[in-house]
Amino acid sequence: GFQKQGEDKITIQSELERCLMQITCLDRELLCLGAAGRTDAGVHARKQVFHFYTKEPLKDELNFMRACNRLLNEDVRVV
């Protein structure tokens, strides 16, 4: 599923937050990651839209996307 479910379960949200915290140096609360919808466990999240906050605008979206994909679990991709 998408939504974070505790510290020990890997979800799309937990993977994105882990990745974004590394890239932006912000904590989870400041990122304020949100999604356009939710998925149940075992259901794909293709074309899921998410948003987050940063202190500075992203300078290069393509490099940001590549950095995310290097850090994310292989089952999660930013496109």
N, CA, C and O of each residue as an XYZ file, in Angstrom:
316
protein
N       0.811     -1.185      0.000
C       0.000      0.000      0.000
C       0.859      1.254      0.000
O       2.076      1.173      0.163
N       0.248      2.388     -0.178
C       0.967      3.649     -0.209
C       1.281      4.145      1.194
O       2.429      4.479      1.486
N       0.286      4.198      2.059
C       0.398      4.879      3.342
C       1.356      4.191      4.299
O       1.386      2.965      4.404
N       2.144      5.012      5.000
C       3.092      4.519      6.001
C       2.330      3.728      7.067
O       1.263      4.144      7.518
N       2.896      2.573      7.464
C       2.241      1.678      8.416
C       3.213      1.248      9.491
O       3.422      0.051      9.689
N       3.805      2.188     10.183
C       4.771      1.872     11.231
C       6.191      1.896     10.681
O       6.401      2.046      9.478
N       7.147      1.748     11.566
C       8.559      1.872     11.193
C       9.116      0.641     10.480
O      10.083      0.760      9.727
N       8.531     -0.530     10.697
C       9.124     -1.760     10.171
C       8.526     -2.232      8.847
O       9.063     -3.148      8.224
N       7.420     -1.622      8.406
C       6.801     -2.014      7.135
C       7.277     -1.111      6.015
O       7.279      0.112      6.157
N       7.679     -1.708      4.900
C       8.078     -0.926      3.734
C       6.837     -0.615      2.910
O       6.136     -1.513      2.444
N       6.580      0.688      2.740
C       5.462      1.144      1.917
C       6.007      2.186      0.932
O       7.155      2.618      1.040
N       5.193      2.565      0.005
C       5.616      3.589     -0.950
C       5.903      4.891     -0.215
O       6.911      5.546     -0.481
N       5.031      5.266      0.701
C       5.247      6.495      1.457
C       6.542      6.440      2.263
O       7.305      7.405      2.267
N       6.797      5.336      2.936
C       8.024      5.253      3.744
C       9.269      5.311      2.867
O      10.268      5.918      3.252
N       9.218      4.685      1.690
C      10.354      4.733      0.767
C      10.572      6.154      0.240
O      11.704      6.636      0.201
N       9.490      6.823     -0.165
C       9.612      8.193     -0.669
C      10.128      9.128      0.417
O      10.994      9.962      0.153
N       9.611      9.002      1.624
C      10.070      9.863      2.718
C      11.543      9.634      3.017
O      12.290     10.593      3.212
N      11.971      8.385      3.056
C      13.378      8.069      3.315
C      14.259      8.722      2.257
O      15.268      9.350      2.579
N      13.877      8.574      1.014
C      14.618      9.138     -0.104
C      14.637     10.665     -0.044
O      15.699     11.280     -0.147
N      13.474     11.269      0.120
C      13.376     12.730      0.122
C      14.099     13.358      1.310
O      14.659     14.447      1.187
N      14.092     12.682      2.454
C      14.812     13.201      3.612
C      16.313     13.239      3.331
O      17.001     14.166      3.758
N      16.819     12.240      2.618
C      18.234     12.229      2.257
C      18.572     13.344      1.278
O      19.589     14.020      1.432
N      17.736     13.537      0.285
C      18.011     14.529     -0.759
C      17.847     15.958     -0.246
O      18.674     16.821     -0.539
N      16.784     16.213      0.518
C      16.474     17.582      0.940
C      17.054     17.955      2.307
O      17.115     19.136      2.649
N      17.477     16.963      3.085
C      17.954     17.181      4.464
C      16.852     17.738      5.367
O      17.138     18.399      6.365
N      15.604     17.473      5.018
C      14.471     17.868      5.848
C      13.930     16.649      6.576
O      14.088     15.522      6.108
N      13.287     16.872      7.727
C      12.683     15.733      8.418
C      11.292     15.465      7.856
O      10.760     16.244      7.065
N      10.726     14.361      8.278
C       9.443     13.888      7.749
C       8.333     14.927      7.896
O       7.541     15.121      6.974
N       8.271     15.589      9.041
C       7.210     16.560      9.296
C       7.309     17.767      8.358
O       6.290     18.272      7.888
N       8.534     18.230      8.085
C       8.700     19.384      7.195
C       8.429     19.033      5.736
O       7.980     19.887      4.971
N       8.694     17.792      5.340
C       8.392     17.371      3.970
C       6.897     17.374      3.711
O       6.442     17.777      2.640
N       6.141     16.925      4.692
C       4.683     16.895      4.606
C       4.226     16.202      3.316
O       3.427     16.750      2.556
N       4.742     14.997      3.083
C       4.429     14.231      1.878
C       2.943     13.912      1.814
O       2.355     13.449      2.792
N       2.350     14.158      0.676
C       0.943     13.850      0.478
C       0.746     13.149     -0.851
O       1.572     13.279     -1.755
N      -0.338     12.412     -0.972
C      -0.618     11.671     -2.201
C      -2.017     11.997     -2.700
O      -2.885     12.423     -1.938
N      -2.217     11.787     -3.994
C      -3.511     12.054     -4.616
C      -4.552     11.010     -4.225
O      -5.752     11.241     -4.379
N      -4.108      9.881     -3.728
C      -5.027      8.824     -3.319
C      -4.271      7.776     -2.541
O      -3.075      7.921     -2.293
N      -4.959      6.723     -2.156
C      -4.324      5.647     -1.394
C      -4.495      4.340     -2.137
O      -5.392      4.189     -2.966
N      -3.618      3.396     -1.824
C      -3.763      2.050     -2.366
C      -3.803      1.073     -1.207
O      -3.251      1.349     -0.142
N      -4.443     -0.049     -1.400
C      -4.451     -1.106     -0.399
C      -3.198     -1.950     -0.560
O      -2.545     -1.908     -1.603
N      -2.866     -2.707      0.461
C      -1.709     -3.602      0.397
C      -1.877     -4.555     -0.777
O      -2.963     -5.087     -1.010
N      -0.793     -4.764     -1.512
C      -0.813     -5.688     -2.631
C      -1.363     -5.113     -3.922
O      -1.406     -5.807     -4.938
N      -1.782     -3.863     -3.902
C      -2.342     -3.226     -5.090
C      -1.287     -2.298     -5.678
O      -0.594     -1.604     -4.934
N      -1.155     -2.276     -7.008
C      -0.135     -1.422     -7.617
C      -0.485      0.053     -7.426
O      -1.642      0.412     -7.209
N       0.528      0.884     -7.510
C       0.333      2.331     -7.374
C       0.859      3.040     -8.614
O       1.413      4.135     -8.518
N       0.692      2.426     -9.762
C       1.151      3.051    -11.001
C       0.472      4.400    -11.184
O      -0.721      4.567    -10.931
N       1.269      5.343    -11.626
C       0.808      6.706    -11.890
C       0.273      7.400    -10.647
O      -0.537      8.321    -10.752
N       0.717      6.968     -9.474
C       0.348      7.647     -8.231
C       1.012      9.019     -8.214
O       2.196      9.137     -8.528
N       0.280     10.032     -7.858
C       0.801     11.389     -7.794
C       1.044     11.747     -6.334
O       0.202     11.481     -5.476
N       2.205     12.355     -6.049
C       2.486     12.790     -4.687
C       3.078     14.182     -4.723
O       3.552     14.644     -5.760
N       3.044     14.844     -3.577
C       3.656     16.172     -3.464
C       4.372     16.271     -2.119
O       4.096     15.500     -1.199
N       5.283     17.216     -2.018
C       6.013     17.453     -0.779
C       6.505     18.890     -0.780
O       6.455     19.573     -1.803
N       6.979     19.342      0.365
C       7.480     20.703      0.508
C       8.991     20.704      0.679
O       9.561     19.785      1.267
N       9.629     21.739      0.161
C      11.067     21.946      0.357
C      11.280     23.399      0.762
O      10.390     24.235      0.606
N      12.458     23.688      1.278
C      12.790     25.067      1.632
C      13.171     25.868      0.392
O      12.979     27.083      0.353
N      13.708     25.194     -0.615
C      14.158     25.839     -1.851
C      13.489     25.140     -3.043
O      13.209     23.943     -2.969
N      13.232     25.856     -4.124
C      12.701     25.196     -5.327
C      13.721     24.193     -5.887
O      14.929     24.379     -5.738
N      13.230     23.148     -6.521
C      14.127     22.191     -7.170
C      14.782     22.875     -8.361
O      14.110     23.518     -9.167
N      16.086     22.732     -8.464
C      16.818     23.405     -9.537
C      16.805     22.604    -10.833
O      16.761     23.179    -11.921
N      16.843     21.301    -10.722
C      16.920     20.453    -11.917
C      16.051     19.223    -11.684
O      16.465     18.285    -11.002
N      14.859     19.229    -12.245
C      13.903     18.146    -11.994
C      14.389     16.798    -12.502
O      14.133     15.775    -11.866
N      15.080     16.774    -13.627
C      15.582     15.516    -14.168
C      16.632     14.903    -13.245
O      16.584     13.702    -12.977
N      17.568     15.694    -12.759
C      18.569     15.177    -11.820
C      17.934     14.770    -10.510
O      18.366     13.797     -9.892
N      16.915     15.495    -10.069
C      16.189     15.129     -8.861
C      15.538     13.762     -9.025
O      15.627     12.915     -8.136
N      14.888     13.550    -10.158
C      14.229     12.277    -10.440
C      15.250     11.136    -10.452
O      15.006     10.072     -9.883
N      16.388     11.363    -11.101
C      17.442     10.346    -11.146
C      17.977     10.033     -9.753
O      18.212      8.871     -9.422
N      18.167     11.060     -8.944
C      18.657     10.861     -7.570
C      17.653     10.036     -6.769
O      18.035      9.129     -6.030
N      16.382     10.351     -6.917
C      15.340      9.577     -6.214
C      15.409      8.110     -6.612
O      15.398      7.232     -5.750
N      15.479      7.841     -7.890
C      15.468      6.458     -8.368
C      16.717      5.686     -7.950
O      16.667      4.464     -7.813
N      17.840      6.387     -7.744
C      19.036      5.706     -7.221
C      18.848      5.304     -5.765
O      19.382      4.285     -5.327
N      18.094      6.095     -5.017
C      17.925      5.854     -3.580
C      16.738      4.960     -3.240
O      16.729      4.315     -2.191
N      15.740      4.915     -4.114
C      14.511      4.168     -3.820
C      14.697      2.663     -3.991
O      15.534      2.206     -4.770
N      13.902      1.911     -3.249
C      13.795      0.474     -3.438
C      13.450      0.226     -4.898
O      12.719      1.012     -5.501
N      13.958     -0.847     -5.470
C      13.767     -1.095     -6.919
C      12.304     -1.237     -7.326
O      11.994     -1.123     -8.512
N      11.405     -1.479     -6.391
C       9.978     -1.590     -6.701
C       9.264     -0.245     -6.800
O       8.109     -0.184     -7.222
N       9.947      0.834     -6.413
C       9.346      2.171     -6.431
C      10.165      3.043     -7.374
O      11.393      3.073     -7.282
N       9.500      3.749     -8.274
C      10.177      4.610     -9.241
C       9.470      5.938     -9.352
O       8.246      6.020     -9.246
N      10.268      7.000     -9.571
C       9.747      8.339     -9.836
C       9.911      8.573    -11.325
O      11.016      8.467    -11.857
N       8.808      8.894    -12.006
C       8.866      9.110    -13.456
C       8.263     10.450    -13.838
O       8.228     10.797    -15.018
